[in-house]
Amino acid sequence: MSAFSLTKTRFREGLWEGLLTAIEKDAAQPEIAVTLRDLPVRGVTMSETKEPGRWVIQIPVPIEAVSEGVQTFLITDANADVVLDSFTLIAGEVLGDDIRAEVELLRAELDMLKRAFRRHCLETT
């Protein structure tokens, strides 16, 4: 178990940001590792805030992650070998298939509700 908690604060313009908080008061600055497809992500920065035991983490999304399919980033406490958080990018046809499936499901549910409503109206008149 990690002695830290990570909370996403924003994800904008290719930069994921989060606030890392020490659960234990006297915890030293941790070693954070970020991976994409089991490879380290470069350019990750961690800076201390004005409050002790809190750090801002910034993870730039590398250009190779902007591609077809699902890309999952893992943020780990390297010392404890524990996953603190993760985030996923989805693009291309994979996303299209998911949206089409969701629309088909919504249409089927809407048709079911229309039939039930019509049956209710016939039974109550």
N, C-alpha and C positions, 0 to 999 in steps of 0.2 A: 504494500500500500504506500502511496506517495504522501509526503508531508505537505503537498501543495494542491491548490484548487485552481483550475483555469476556466475563465469565463470569457466568451467571445464578446467583444464590444462593438466591432463593426467589420464589414468586408466591403471595400469599395476601391475601384480603380486598380484592381489586381493586387491589393494589399489586405491581408487578413490581420486583424489586430485583436488582441485579447489581454486580459488582466490576470496575472498570476499572483495568487495570494498564498502566503505561508499559513498552514494550519497551526503549526507550532510557533510560538513567539520567537524563539531564538534560532530559527532555521537559517542556515547560510544560503547564499544565492545558489539556485540549482543549476544543473546542466540540462539544457533542453535540446532534444533532437527532433527534427522534422524530416519525415521521409515521404517519398512518392514512388510507388512501385519498388519498394525496398532500397531506394537510392536516396542519399541525403539531399535535402533542399538547401541551396546556397543563399546567402544574403539574409539569413534570419538574424534579427537583432533583439536584444533584451536590455531594457534600460530601467534603472531604479526610479521609483516615484518618490515624492516627498515623504510619504508614509513608509516607515520601516516594514519590511516583510512583504512588499508589493512591487511587482515589476510589470512593465508594459512589454508585450511580445509583439513583434511585427514580422509577418511571413510574406515575402513577395511570391506571387504565383509565377513560376517560370514559364516562358513561352512554350516549352514542349508540353506543358500540361493543358494547353488550350488546343484540344484536338477531339476528334470523334470518340465517343464512348464515355465511360465513367472513370473519373480520376479522383482517388481518395488520398488525402493527406493525413498522416498520423503524427500527432504531437505527443512526444513521450518525455517522461522524466528519466533521463539516461542513467542516473545513479540507481534508481529503484526499479528500472525496466518496467515502468507502468505507463499505460496510455492515459494521458490527461484529457485529450479531446481529439476530434477529427473534423474535417470538413471535406465536402465532395463537390466536384464540378461535373455536370452532365451536359453533353452537347451532341448535336448531330441526329442521326436516324434513331439512335437508342431512345432519345427523348420523344421523338415523333411517334414511335410505336406506343410508348406509355400514354401519351396524350390521347391518341386514337382509341386505345383500349378504355380509358377513363370516359371518353365521350360516348362510346358504345354502351358502357355500363349505365351511364346517366340516362341515355335514351331508353334503355330497357326498363329502368326504374320509373321513368316518366310515363311510359306506356302502361305499366302496371298500375300506377296511381290513377291514370285517366280511366282505365277499365273499372277500377274499384269505385271511383267517384260516380261514373255513369250508372253502375249497378246500384249504388246507394241512392242516387236520384230516382231511379225507376222504382225502387222498393218503398220509398217514402212518399211517393205521390199517389 
